[in-house]
Amino acid sequence: MENKKKMAAVLAAVTAYIKTEEEMAAGIGVIEAPPVTYTHTGVWGASGRQAQMQLRNLMQLRTFHGSRLR
């Protein structure tokens, strides 16, 4: 009895997998991504990103955690 239940579950899973593979091959159920629009960030955006990267670099160098060289 238990083997029949397991076999039925396995067959159902394999059938569902094959069905989804066929649908994907046919293009059914494919969700298209919206087109990506790029905006010009400008000088202020670049400056902000550069400041964030410099702060991260200083944190990585343990500038704010104290230095043994002082």
C-alpha positions as CSV (number, residue, x, y, z in Angstrom):
1,M,0.0,0.0,0.0
2,E,2.8,2.4,0.9
3,N,4.7,1.7,-2.2
4,K,1.7,2.5,-4.4
5,K,1.3,5.9,-2.7
6,K,5.0,6.6,-3.2
7,M,4.9,5.5,-6.8
8,A,1.8,7.7,-7.5
9,A,3.5,10.7,-5.9
10,V,6.6,10.1,-8.0
11,L,4.6,9.8,-11.2
12,A,2.6,12.9,-10.4
13,A,5.8,14.9,-9.8
14,V,7.5,13.6,-13.0
15,T,4.4,14.4,-15.1
16,A,4.2,17.9,-13.7
17,Y,7.9,18.5,-14.4
18,I,7.5,17.3,-18.0
19,K,4.4,19.4,-18.5
20,T,6.2,22.6,-17.3
21,E,9.3,21.8,-19.4
22,E,7.0,21.5,-22.5
23,E,5.2,24.7,-21.6
24,M,8.5,26.6,-21.3
25,A,9.7,25.2,-24.6
26,A,6.5,26.3,-26.3
27,G,6.8,29.8,-24.7
28,I,3.6,29.5,-22.6
29,G,3.9,31.1,-19.2
30,V,7.0,33.1,-20.0
31,I,6.9,36.5,-18.3
32,E,8.7,39.2,-20.2
33,A,10.8,41.6,-18.2
34,P,9.9,45.3,-18.7
35,P,12.5,47.2,-20.7
36,V,15.2,48.8,-18.6
37,T,15.3,52.6,-18.8
38,Y,18.6,54.2,-18.0
39,T,18.6,57.7,-16.5
40,H,21.5,60.1,-16.4
41,T,22.7,60.3,-12.8
42,G,24.9,63.4,-13.3
43,V,27.8,64.7,-11.3
44,W,26.0,64.8,-7.9
45,G,25.1,61.1,-8.1
46,A,28.7,60.2,-9.0
47,S,30.0,62.3,-6.2
48,G,27.7,60.6,-3.7
49,R,28.8,57.2,-4.8
50,Q,32.4,58.1,-4.7
51,A,32.0,59.5,-1.1
52,Q,30.3,56.2,-0.1
53,M,33.1,54.1,-1.6
54,Q,35.7,56.2,0.2
55,L,34.0,55.9,3.5
56,R,33.7,52.1,3.0
57,N,37.4,52.0,2.2
58,L,38.3,54.0,5.3
59,M,36.2,51.6,7.4
60,Q,37.9,48.7,5.9
61,L,41.3,50.2,6.7
62,R,40.1,50.5,10.3
63,T,40.6,54.2,10.3
64,F,37.7,54.8,12.6
65,H,38.4,51.8,14.9
66,G,41.7,53.2,16.1
67,S,45.2,52.6,14.9
68,R,48.1,50.9,16.6
69,L,50.5,53.3,14.8
70,R,49.4,56.4,16.8
